[in-house]
């Protein structure tokens, strides 16, 4: 570990931004410059009284004081606009998680980052992110095989954000539930052919705005492309009090399983799993580790957009390469 202090900015202060603030406090090589928000700064209460809260417009004066800006907005509407805009001015890390749109989002961020000598790590989190890496490892190590990803049971931040943006919705959360039968089939080495609907279901708990059309809200949710259209989705309408009482925690997790053969006689199964009590706090911890990598890559002159596939594991650690070889290899 050297004595370099990486100066971090947080753009957006919801659950994810709050998690990033907490994670930075546990990384001694990082300093939090401040939180930048679209809300009134006076209305934002950070975890630490020492944390500076400023309007997001103040970022225009911070190009020389922030080494990496972590974007904590939603994937549906915020990041498609903020990512390309901020990548022209800062090294960035974000958690864009609309899988089907990652290639186009990558391109939209890559051009401004390259043009301005910035490094942008996109789609960083646990999926996409850590799960993506383990899917890659599985395919590379067992080319004769099949990869399966199961999510949950857990609350999805991205899908919950998509629900809350539906007209007529005041608040809401979404849970992803994996099929236990499908998981056991995969673990047994059977390599079943599973449809999207056979692997997961989705449950939504929604608080309506006064006067909202429940039937129209439900139809909009269950037919939403990239989020709910390919799944059996159930929408429950509940009160705001019930939402706060029964759905305020944010657990999540899941499995990546690669089932394959090295010879006809020998079946092999690789499994990576996560059990998370707080989805946003863990995602934030991943973002912060990759902020360290973004800073180091930029110093090395590696500009443009990159994903978790492009980052060597050692760049995530606060430890020196020599320490890693001695302690972990």
Rosetta blueprint (number, residue, H / E / L):
1 X L
2 X L
3 X L
4 X L
5 X L
6 X E
7 X E
8 X E
9 X E
10 X E
11 X E
12 X L
13 X L
14 X L
15 X H
16 X H
17 X H
18 X H
19 X H
20 X H
21 X H
22 X H
23 X H
24 X H
25 X L
26 X L
27 X L
28 X L
29 X L
30 X E
31 X E
32 X E
33 X E
34 X E
35 X E
36 X E
37 X E
38 X L
39 X L
40 X L
41 X H
42 X H
43 X H
44 X L
45 X L
46 X L
47 X L
48 X L
49 X L
50 X L
51 X L
52 X L
53 X E
54 X E
55 X E
56 X H
57 X H
58 X H
59 X H
60 X H
61 X H
62 X L
63 X L
64 X L
65 X L
66 X L
67 X L
68 X E
69 X E
70 X E
71 X E
72 X L
73 X L
74 X L
75 X L
76 X L
77 X L
78 X H
79 X H
80 X H
81 X H
82 X H
83 X H
84 X H
85 X H
86 X H
87 X H
88 X L
89 X L
90 X L
91 X L
92 X E
93 X E
94 X L
95 X L
96 X L
97 X L
98 X L
99 X H
100 X H
101 X H
102 X H
103 X H
104 X H
105 X H
106 X H
107 X H
108 X H
109 X H
110 X H
111 X H
112 X H
113 X H
114 X H
115 X H
116 X L
117 X L
118 X L
119 X E
120 X E
121 X E
122 X L
123 X L
124 X L
125 X L
126 X E
127 X L
128 X L
129 X E
130 X H
131 X H
132 X H
133 X H
134 X H
135 X H
136 X H
137 X H
138 X H
139 X H
140 X H
141 X H
142 X L
143 X L
144 X L
145 X E
146 X E
147 X E
148 X E
149 X E
150 X E
151 X E
152 X L
153 X L
154 X E
155 X E
156 X L
157 X H
158 X H
159 X H
160 X H
161 X H
162 X H
163 X H
164 X H
165 X L
166 X L
167 X L
168 X L
169 X E
170 X E
171 X E
172 X E
173 X E
174 X E
175 X E
176 X E
177 X E
178 X E
179 X L
180 X H
181 X H
182 X H
183 X H
184 X H
185 X H
186 X H
187 X H
188 X L
189 X L
190 X L
191 X L
192 X L
193 X L
194 X L
195 X L
196 X H
197 X H
198 X H
199 X H
200 X E
201 X E
202 X E
203 X E
204 X E
205 X E
206 X E
207 X E
208 X E
209 X L
210 X L
211 X L
212 X L
213 X L
214 X H
215 X H
216 X H
217 X H
218 X H
219 X H
220 X H
221 X H
222 X H
223 X L
224 X L
225 X L
226 X L
227 X L
228 X L
229 X L
230 X L
231 X L
232 X E
233 X E
234 X E
235 X E
236 X E
237 X E
238 X L
239 X L
240 X H
241 X H
242 X H
243 X H
244 X H
245 X H
246 X H
247 X L
248 X L
249 X L
250 X E
251 X L
252 X E
253 X E
254 X E
255 X E
256 X E
257 X E
258 X E
259 X E
260 X E
261 X E
262 X E
263 X E
264 X L
265 X L
266 X E
267 X E
268 X E
269 X E
270 X E
271 X E
272 X E
273 X E
274 X E
275 X E
276 X E
277 X L
278 X E
279 X H
280 X H
281 X H
282 X H
283 X H
284 X H
285 X H
286 X H
287 X H
288 X H
289 X H
290 X H
291 X H
292 X H
293 X H
294 X H
295 X H
296 X H
297 X H
298 X H
299 X H
300 X L
301 X L
302 X L
303 X L
304 X E
305 X E
306 X E
307 X L
308 X H
309 X H
310 X H
311 X L
312 X L
313 X H
314 X H
315 X H
316 X H
317 X L
318 X L
319 X L
320 X L
321 X H
322 X H
323 X H
324 X H
325 X H
326 X H
327 X H
328 X L
329 X L
